[in-house]
Amino acid sequence: MLGINIESLIKIDASLPLPINIQIKEQIKLLISNEVLSPGDGLPSTNQLADHLDINRNTIQWVYSQLKDEGLLIIQKGRGTRIANEANIEEFKRNNPYYPFVQEMMIRSSEASYPPENLLLAGFAYLQLYGQSVNVHPTYLFIECKVQSCYFYLDEIVKHTTAEILTIDIDAPEQELYASIKRADIIVTTAERSDRVRNLNGAAGKTIITVGDPNDVSLLLRLMQP
């Protein structure tokens, strides 16, 4: 179904501490999770949505580009922008099961007459106070890391942390590789693979440690500390 009208659904608030581009991106993801937007649905052009929201077109371009990189949008010249195929969307829902929980929480808070903005602020305060304490299970992804030093650090992580360990070959199927990168908090690879790993879909913004670089290994040791 092309040309679905989401302009009337998306709302932005410049007074919020959350950047406008993130507001729009997260709203589209929520609409996908709630099945308001379905696989194959068309989205407005960057100009259309920017004009409707009275913001810079580059902001919408950034949002669409980020969602494309996350596998949620397909952007084709001459054919516009649309929601990705069903397999990608189902994978997104499996990897992000908290979206329905958010909706349930907001409905319950409304029924209890809790101001939603107060609830969100309290949640943010909780993360500031206790966020480091609750995030004790980082996920390490070893990409094409088959030298002896990689095995040594993998063994040390297993011995001294409760981290989840993933391993994958750099030439694995693209969707499998992307899914593993998306799950990872920290990526470990060899120095000769580092440039290729940094250019992989989803690797941007991840902590990437290259075994063979003394500076990166010291970072790995620090990250292993409780």
Salt bridges, closest charged atoms under 4 A:
GLU26 OE2 - LYS29 NZ 3.71
GLU35 OE2 - LYS93 NZ 2.81
GLU70 OE2 - LYS25 NZ 2.66
GLU70 OE1 - LYS29 NZ 3.13
GLU90 OE2 - LYS93 NZ 3.88
GLU104 OE2 - ARG108 NH1 3.90
GLU144 OE2 - ARG193 NH2 3.91
GLU156 OE2 - LYS159 NZ 3.73
GLU156 OE1 - HIS160 NE2 3.13
GLU164 OE2 - ARG183 NH2 2.09
ASP169 OD1 - LYS146 NZ 3.08
ASP171 OD1 - ARG196 NH2 2.59
